[in-house]
Amino acid sequence: MGVPDQLADKMSMAEQHEYLRSKFSRRTMVRGGAVTLGAVVGGAFVPGAAQAATRTSSSKTSSPSSSAAVDGSLVAPFGRHLAYGNDASTEMTVSWQVPVAVKKPFIRIGASPLDLSRKIDAELTSLYTPAGVGASADYTQYYLHAKLSNLRPGKTYYYGVGHEGFDPADHHLLGTLGTFTTAPGKSEAFTFTAFGDQGVSYHGLANDALILGQNPAFHLHAGDIAYGDPSGAGVTSDTGYDARTWDQFLYQTESVAKQVPWMVSYGNHDMEAWYSPNGYGGEEARWLLPDNGPDRKNLPGVYSFVYGNTAVISLDANDISFEIPANLGISGGTQTKWLEAQLKKFRASKNVDFVVVFFHHCAYCTSTTHSSEGGVRNEWVPLFEKYTVDLVINGHNHVYERTDVIKKNAVSKELPIGGTAYPETDGVVYVTAGAAGRSLYGFSADQSYEGHEKDNNEVAAFVCLADGAKQNETVAWSRVRYLNYSFLRVDVTPASKGRQATLKVRGIAETGAQVDHFIVSRKAK
């Protein structure tokens, strides 16, 4: 029941949105007297509504599946996931899900499991997907968010989420509690992890278990999160969409994300075009990310935060993607201008040593499926080099691949396994960590990874150009290629007397084996 293929090919996402709004009229959306798509009485298909997933009080929420009263004691929250606020040292958002609408949702927080006296109201967002959108059934999802502020830097808090009839402070429910730790107020050693393209699978679950064992301060997910939309073109004619995939994903991820901030950027499979013109209405119902980006309306997945001596920038490469152009140009250039301002600010900060950037589409990759994105090379790579970005993390290609140090589209310094890069003089290192759980892709050249090195300075690849064109290239910068499930671990060590600040970057396989390691080093400021 999407836009017919012959029309979709000629229409922008916004035009497809308007088409479906008129097709799914107000009359067809009425169930028991309530208009319910997105939240309360509005949503993507309802005339005049700019976004699905308006955050509302649960007492006002009305949807096809929430008309009957439910005993809250019989409803358990699930799918907890954390995200930093704009200030990672004092702000944290706790999000979760319930299978049916509940009354008076809240979060309790305290310094110990037996001291949860601080009680804060939560906001409920309902996301309605009518039958016929992709492969979805007529289905309503309920997401809750509590934004916490005025926290103490570097402190561990206990929390529990609940609603009327379900109080996590009750003795028999203490097992439902979680913890989180805010970013420190000063520079100190820490670890973070990263990957992209996870979805729901045994391999995704296995990677989550391994990540939890790394004890990371936070985790970066470089797009293509759950694969509710397996087609990934970002248009309403995509087939196979099932909103319920998100329930499975958030349940799968909860073991880590309930205690480790799960910081996401958005990929092409995260543009779910049925909910809003930019495709992110569903994502805004599920995630509450920092709102310090340049264009919250169009690019809610663009933001930055600082942890200790490291600044992290999340970008939305859908805005500049030639390969998958559903959102091409949506920011009108404001994202790139914002990126440069952020890079300039962080490089001038006496408290920031490292700048890490993560987003979905690859700047440099030789996978035979998507390879490299020309839009990223045109728009952002020159800025990465100008401001000596320390590490760029991508997904999109379901492989692990790591480059040599790159400058001006060529190898500026070979970076063998175990080597050290100095970005101030050498250039930028790019890692594709897209083998988090979805089916794997392939390489045109032999694999080359720790213990199985094969030098190859002539690897066949291509670059995605405007209008769907592909330009073949033979590259020398593909240093490590590993074709199995894996993730990235980064250990950050501040500078000390006589020692430079370092990032120790490691590729870790699903088996726990190390398949790559290298160091990024910077002088103390």
Secondary structure, DSSP 8 states (H G I E B T S, - for coil): ----HHHHTTS-HHHHHHHHHHHS-HHHHEETTEE-SSBTTB-TTSTT---S---B-GGG---TT-SS---GGG---EEEEEEE-SSTTT-EEEEEEESS--SS-EEEEESBTTB--EEEE-EEEEEEE-TTSTT--SEEEEEEEEEE-S--TT-EEEEEEEBTTB-TTSGGGGGG-EEEE---SS---EEEEEE----SSHHHHHHHHHHHHT--SEEEEES--S-SSSS-S-STT-S---TTHHHHHHHHHHHHHTTS-EEEE--GGG--TTSSTTS-HHHHHH------SS-TTT-TT-EEEEETTEEEEE--GGGG-SSSGGGTTTTTTHHHHHHHHHHHHHHH-TT--EEEEE-SS-SS--BSSS-EEHHHHHHTHHHHHHTT-SEEEE-SSSSEEEE-EEETTEEEE---TT-EE-TTTS-B-EEEE--SSS----BSS--BBTTB----S-EEEEEE-GGG-EEEEEES-EEEEE-SSEEEEEEEE--BTTB-EEEEEEEEETTS-EEEEEEEEE---
